[in-house]
Amino acid sequence: MIHRFPVRVYYEDTDMAGIVYYANYLRYIERARSDWVRGLGIDQNAMREEDGVVFVVRRVEADYLSPAKFDDDLVVETTTKSVTGARLVMWQEVKRGGDVLFQAEVTIVCVNEAGAVTRLPANIRRRLH
């Protein structure tokens, strides 16, 4: 299943050359993941309060392929590559029309209140499969 999240490039997203500043792609894909999780019915506040865990990014491997510019309409596509007991690996692409501008493999883990990596809650794993 592919989750699609629209993004409009605003002036504040760009650098002096008028192209999207590289770090903003990470913001775009974070927003898309948050929207995807919410769409699955996962309440991250409840997860923190009831299960004592939160999602954190452990690893990002990213490729910047082509620049986005001011006022572009983009779409972030998110898919699940794999889910294990303690890890969720996502594939995300930022597209303009049919062109892939940015792509990243993102590894997500859960950490407890002490900051230690812990298993994904079973009810969350079931929703991700």
N, C-alpha and C positions, 0 to 999 in steps of 0.2 A: 504494500500500500504506500502510495506517495502522498505526503502532506505538502500542500502548497500554501505559501504565505506571501502576500504581496507587499512590496516595499517601494516607496517613492523616494527618489534621491532629492534631498533638500540642499540648499546652499551650504548649510552648516556641516553637511557630510563631506564637502569637497575641500581639496587643498588649493594652493595658489595657482595650480595649473588647471583648476576646474574639474578635476577628476576625483572620484571617491577616494578618500584617505584610506590607506590599507587596513588600519585597525577597525574601521567601521564595518568591514565585511564580517568581522567576528561579532559585532553587535547585531548585525542582521541575522546571522545564523542562530545566535542566542535567542533572539525574539521568536524566531521560527520554532525552535525547540520548545520554548515555553508555551507557545500557542498549541503545538502538537500535543504536549503532555496534558494541557488543559482540555483539549479536545478528546483525549482518551478518558476523561473523567477523573484524572489524578489531581487531587488538591495538594499542592506542595506545602502549603501552610499546615494542613492537617497531618501530612506525612511527617513534618518536623515535630509537631506537637504530640501526635499520638504514637508514632513509631520511633521518634528521637533520631531520625536520619534526614539528611538532605542530599540532593544531587550536587556533584561537583565535576568540573571538567578535569580529567587527569591528563589528557593528551590531545593535541590538535596537530594534524599534518595537513597543511594547506598549500594550494597552488593558485597563484594569481595569474590568470590567463589573458585577460583583456580588460581594459578600464571601463568602468561605468562613469557616467557624467551627470551633471546637474540636470534635474527634472526627468531623468530616465525612470520608466516603470520597470521594476525588477520583480522577479519571483524567486523565492527561496524554496527549493524542493528538498524534502527531508525523507529519508528512508532508513529503516533499521537494517543494519548488516548482520548483527549477532547480539544475542542476549545470553549471558551465563548467570550463574548464581550471584556474582558480585560486579558484573560489568555489562555495560550497554554500549555498543559501537554503532554510531550513526554515520551515514553518508549524506552530505549536504552540498547542493549546488546552487549558486546564484546565477540566474539567467536573465537575459534581456531578449525577449522573443525566443527564438530557438538557439541562441548563442549562449554557451556556458562561459561566464566571466570569471568565476571563482569556484573552487571545489575544495572540500575538506572532509577528512575522516576524523570524527570526534569520538573520543572514548570518555564515557561518563561512568562514575562510580558513586556509591553512597558512602557518606561518612557519618559517624555518630557524633554526639555532643563533644567527645574528647578529640575529634578530628581523625579518628582511626577508620580505615576502610572497613566496611561491613557489608554483609549480603544485602541485595535488594530485597525489600519486603515481598513475601510470596504473592500477595494480592496485586502488587505492581508488576511482578514478573509475568503473571497470568495475562495481564492486559497488554503486555508488550509482545507476546507471541502471536 
